[in-house]
């Protein structure tokens, strides 16, 4: 469904060590309505698995994706990159047909006719 690169896995595992109960934490990956292009990504830790969630084990990282986000995220690659300005996660989604100028939101073919917030 999604791919975490080696760098992303290492960073998530590092971040998990700073949480309470790291062995019980999931990385929740999802999509929310909002942003200039209509949809925004969400990444965060969650101890709660909800009905309908898909649970993946990606190189030792437990990942949860809700049933609405699953089809939108199919084939997505999540990477982590360090730079002189710091580091951050990057998301390559083959289903995104347009991104906003700042890169924080995107649109899929099913969202193409809907207005954004810009």
C-alpha positions in Angstrom: 0.0 0.0 0.0 2.7 2.5 1.0 6.5 2.4 1.2 8.8 3.8 3.9 12.3 4.2 2.8 15.2 3.1 5.0 15.9 6.7 6.0 12.2 7.2 7.0 12.2 4.0 9.0 15.3 5.0 10.9 13.9 8.4 11.7 10.5 7.1 12.8 12.2 4.5 15.1 14.4 7.3 16.5 11.3 9.5 17.1 9.5 6.6 18.8 12.2 6.4 21.5 11.0 9.9 22.6 7.4 8.8 23.1 5.7 7.1 26.1 5.2 3.4 25.4 7.1 3.2 22.1 6.2 -0.4 21.7 2.5 0.4 21.7 2.7 3.3 19.2 1.6 3.2 15.6 2.6 5.6 12.9 -0.7 6.9 11.6 -0.5 8.0 8.0 -3.6 9.7 6.5 -5.1 12.4 4.4 -7.3 15.2 5.6 -9.4 17.8 3.7 -7.8 21.2 3.5 -5.0 23.2 2.0 -4.7 25.1 -1.2 -5.1 22.0 -3.4 -7.8 20.3 -1.4 -6.0 17.5 0.6 -3.2 17.5 3.1 -1.1 14.7 4.5 -1.1 13.8 8.2 1.6 11.8 10.0 1.7 11.2 13.7 1.9 8.6 16.4 -1.2 6.9 17.7 -1.8 4.1 20.3 -5.4 3.6 19.0 -6.4 1.3 16.2 -9.9 2.1 14.8 -12.3 -0.2 13.0 -11.5 -0.2 9.3 -7.9 0.7 9.8 -5.3 -1.1 7.8 -2.2 -2.1 9.8 1.1 -2.6 8.1 4.5 -3.7 9.5 7.1 -1.8 7.4 10.6 -2.8 8.5 9.5 -3.0 12.2 7.4 0.2 12.1 3.7 -0.4 12.7 1.8 1.8 10.3 -2.0 2.5 10.4 -3.9 3.9 7.5 -7.7 4.7 7.8 -10.0 3.2 5.2 -10.7 6.6 3.5 -7.0 7.5 3.1 -6.0 4.0 1.9 -6.9 4.4 -1.8 -5.6 7.9 -2.0 -2.2 6.8 -0.5 -1.8 3.6 -2.6 1.7 3.5 -3.9 2.9 6.4 -1.9 6.6 6.6 -0.9 7.5 8.3 2.4 11.2 9.3 2.7 13.2 11.3 5.2 15.9 13.7 4.1 18.5 15.7 6.0 19.7 19.0 4.7 21.6 22.1 5.9 18.3 23.6 6.9 17.3 20.5 9.0 15.4 17.4 8.1 12.0 16.4 7.1 9.7 13.8 5.6 8.9 13.9 1.9 5.9 12.2 0.4 5.7 11.0 -3.2 2.2 10.1 -4.1 1.5 8.7 -7.6 -2.2 9.6 -7.2 -1.5 13.3 -6.8 -2.2 15.2 -10.0 -1.5 18.7 -8.6 0.4 20.2 -5.6 0.1 23.7 -4.2 3.0 26.0 -4.5 4.2 25.6 -1.0 4.0 21.8 -1.2 1.8 21.2 1.8 -1.3 20.1 0.0 -2.3 18.1 -3.1 -5.2 17.1 -5.4 -6.1 13.7 -6.9 -8.1 13.1 -10.0 -11.2 12.6 -7.9 -10.6 16.0 -6.2 -9.9 17.8 -9.5 -13.2 19.6 -9.8 -13.3 20.8 -6.2 -12.1 24.3 -5.2 -9.1 24.8 -2.9 -8.6 27.3 -0.2 -6.3 29.6 -2.2 
